[in-house]
Amino acid sequence: MKANVHPTEYRPVVFSDDTAGFSFLTQSTAQSNDTITWEDGNEYPLIKVHISSASHPFFTGEEKIIDTEGRVDRFKNRAAAAEARKTQLASKAKKTAATKARKVQGDK
């Protein structure tokens, strides 16, 4: 195992989830230029996070979609386009089958 690969300079840092209004003070090596005055009156580095235990659906029990990059919308659009294409192909197949059936009956 390599020696001296783990960080040693831990310091108090505040992590804040603005969507849930939840913050907590802990030890971390994370770097930040933002600071915040904590409940004890001291100023600490501030790290803003998008999701925490206060807002994650697994911990809250709520079913909500957290999508910051539009992945869910793109997936829904692709699924809708595939369904429309499937319907279009099915109607085309029905028309072709009906046309063939008319030709067969016309030949008799």
C-alpha positions in Angstrom: 0.0 0.0 0.0 1.3 3.5 -0.9 2.3 5.7 2.0 1.1 9.3 2.4 -1.8 9.1 -0.1 -4.5 10.1 2.3 -5.1 13.8 3.1 -4.1 15.0 6.6 -5.2 18.7 6.5 -8.8 18.3 7.7 -10.6 21.5 8.8 -14.1 22.5 9.7 -16.3 23.2 6.7 -20.0 24.0 6.3 -21.9 22.0 3.7 -25.2 23.7 2.6 -28.1 22.3 0.6 -30.0 25.5 -0.4 -33.0 23.6 -2.0 -33.8 22.0 1.4 -32.5 24.8 3.6 -30.2 22.4 5.3 -26.6 22.9 6.5 -24.2 21.0 8.6 -20.7 21.6 10.0 -18.1 18.8 9.6 -14.4 18.1 9.0 -13.3 18.1 5.3 -10.4 18.8 3.0 -12.7 20.3 0.4 -11.6 23.8 -0.8 -13.8 26.8 -1.2 -13.5 30.6 -1.5 -17.0 31.1 -0.1 -17.5 31.5 3.7 -20.4 31.6 6.1 -20.9 32.6 9.7 -22.0 29.5 11.6 -24.3 29.2 14.6 -21.4 29.4 17.0 -20.4 32.9 15.6 -17.2 31.6 13.8 -16.7 31.9 10.1 -16.1 28.7 8.1 -15.6 27.8 4.4 -18.9 27.0 2.6 -19.5 24.2 0.2 -22.8 24.3 -1.7 -24.3 20.9 -2.6 -27.3 20.1 -4.9 -28.5 17.1 -2.9 -28.2 16.1 0.7 -30.0 13.7 3.0 -32.6 16.4 3.6 -33.5 16.6 -0.1 -32.7 13.2 -1.6 -35.8 11.1 -2.4 -34.3 8.0 -0.8 -34.2 9.7 2.6 -37.3 11.9 2.3 -39.6 9.1 0.9 -40.9 11.5 -1.8 -40.9 10.6 -5.4 -39.5 13.5 -7.2 -37.1 13.7 -10.2 -33.9 15.5 -9.6 -32.6 16.5 -13.0 -30.1 19.3 -13.4 -28.9 18.4 -16.9 -32.2 17.6 -18.7 -31.7 13.9 -19.0 -35.2 13.0 -18.0 -36.7 15.3 -20.5 -34.5 13.9 -23.3 -35.5 10.4 -22.3 -39.2 11.2 -22.3 -38.9 12.9 -25.7 -37.1 9.8 -27.1 -39.8 7.5 -25.6 -42.6 9.6 -27.1 -40.9 9.7 -30.5 -40.4 5.9 -30.4 -44.1 5.4 -29.6 -45.2 7.7 -32.4 -42.9 5.9 -34.8 -44.3 2.5 -33.6 -47.9 3.7 -34.2 -47.0 5.1 -37.6 -45.4 1.8 -38.7 -48.4 -0.2 -37.3 -50.9 1.9 -39.3 -48.7 1.6 -42.4 -48.6 -2.2 -42.0 -52.4 -2.3 -41.7 -52.9 -0.2 -44.9 -50.5 -2.5 -46.7 -52.3 -5.6 -45.5 -55.7 -4.2 -46.5 -54.4 -3.3 -49.9 -53.0 -6.8 -50.4 -56.3 -8.3 -49.3 -58.3 -6.2 -51.7 -55.9 -7.2 -54.6 -56.3 -10.9 -53.7 -60.1 -10.6 -53.6 -60.1 -8.7 -56.9 -58.1 -11.5 -58.6 -60.8 -14.1 -57.8 
